[in-house]
């Protein structure tokens, strides 16, 4: 899939897109269907959306960003809060001349999408929060473990707790792919992302979101369980909720056909 860099607030931002390639300084053609911006989760990168880029790029104009210090974007430190990431995404839209777009986000990216809808409503046509929460339940022990990795006191952990039992049993290559995405970003950034997520609480404000919303959850997700998605669904008027079986916190990679069909159906109704 084509990729490109753009400078945003002094950061060289790497992003993936669909369609024809263009010269380095030329913004890609974003005229097909809906402009669809995809935001990754904590410590991840834009390539985690590759199944969606391939499928949605046939009729729409999807873009997946490596947020600052993630993947191939420049920087050595992640941003400190979800709000700072939202401000940065708004600046990214400015850099590409995008006035408004559908914003999808996985986990931390989903919180960013909701915050954008609240604080930058004119820039957001609709949102697709995926495996996310209005208030993340992150155990202190998990944050401390990531801090230990960030400080070089412990090795980086490669675990399966974000995957459905069905994925672990029948499609372990999806787990291995997730581990490979994990090592593209410095563990220190993964730690600060988790701190940013822990400090985010949108529960009282998301009822103010007046944009179309499709909420996707994995039925087997222990990190942001379906109850988190149901709370978001109950507070955003007119939102749609889809709980996907045999999927957990890596839903778009575990069940890409289900995720893509739900998103394409949602986009067709906008």
C-alpha positions, 0 to 999 in steps of 0.5 A, spaced: 500 500 500 502 507 498 505 511 504 508 518 504 510 523 509 507 530 511 510 535 516 505 536 522 508 541 528 515 539 526 514 532 526 515 527 520 508 523 520 508 517 516 501 515 513 498 509 509 493 511 504 489 507 498 489 509 490 495 512 486 501 514 488 503 521 488 510 525 488 513 526 495 510 533 496 503 532 493 497 530 497 494 523 494 487 523 491 482 523 496 476 524 492 473 517 492 467 516 497 468 518 504 475 520 507 476 515 512 482 517 517 484 511 522 487 511 528 491 506 532 492 504 539 497 505 544 504 503 542 501 501 535 502 504 528 498 505 522 499 498 519 495 495 524 489 497 519 492 494 513 486 489 512 481 495 512 486 500 508 486 494 502 478 493 502 475 500 504 480 503 499 476 500 493 471 505 494 473 510 499 479 514 501 482 511 507 488 514 511 492 510 517 497 514 521 503 513 525 502 518 531 508 521 533 514 517 535 510 511 533 512 506 527 516 510 522 513 517 524 519 521 527 520 523 535 522 519 541 516 521 546 509 520 545 504 525 547 502 526 554 494 526 553 488 523 549 487 531 548 494 532 545 493 527 540 486 529 538 489 536 537 495 533 533 490 529 529 486 536 527 493 539 525 494 533 521 487 534 517 490 541 516 496 539 513 493 535 508 487 540 507 482 535 509 476 539 512 472 534 515 472 526 515 470 520 518 474 518 524 475 511 526 480 509 532 482 502 535 482 502 543 486 509 545 485 511 537 477 510 539 478 515 545 481 520 540 476 519 535 470 521 541 474 527 543 475 529 536 468 529 535 467 533 542 472 538 541 473 539 533 465 537 531 466 541 524 472 536 523 468 530 524 463 527 519 462 521 523 466 516 528 467 509 528 470 507 535 473 500 535 475 496 542 475 502 546 472 505 552 470 512 555 474 510 561 479 505 560 480 500 566 487 499 566 490 496 572 496 499 576 500 493 576 500 493 568 502 500 567 508 499 572 510 493 568 510 497 562 514 502 566 519 497 568 520 495 560 520 502 559 526 503 564 530 497 561 528 493 568 524 488 564 524 485 557 518 487 553 512 482 554 509 478 548 502 476 551 496 473 548 491 476 553 488 481 547 486 475 543 480 471 542 481 464 544 479 462 537 484 466 534 489 463 539 487 456 537 486 457 529 489 463 527 496 464 531 499 467 525 494 473 527 498 473 534 505 473 531 503 479 526 501 483 532 507 482 536 511 484 530 507 491 530 508 491 537 516 492 536 515 497 531 514 502 537 519 504 543 516 501 549 517 508 552 512 510 548 507 504 549 508 506 557 506 513 556 500 511 551 498 507 557 498 513 562 495 517 557 489 512 556 489 511 564 488 519 565 482 519 560 475 519 562 469 521 557 463 518 560 460 524 562 461 528 555 460 523 550 452 524 550 454 531 547 456 527 541 451 528 535 455 525 530 453 518 526 457 513 530 458 505 529 461 502 535 465 495 534 467 491 540 470 484 540 465 479 544 471 476 547 475 482 549 478 482 556 481 489 555 475 493 553 469 488 554 463 489 550 460 493 557 464 498 555 462 499 548 455 498 551 456 504 555 458 508 549 452 506 545 447 508 550 450 515 551 451 517 544 444 518 541 443 514 534 449 510 535 450 503 532 453 497 536 456 491 533 459 486 538 463 481 533 464 474 535 470 470 536 474 477 536 477 480 542 482 487 543 485 486 536 478 485 532 480 488 525 485 483 525 482 477 528 475 478 524 477 483 518 471 481 514 466 482 519 469 489 521 470 491 514 463 489 512 460 493 518 464 499 516 462 499 509 455 498 511 455 504 516 459 509 510 454 507 505 448 510 510 452 517 511 
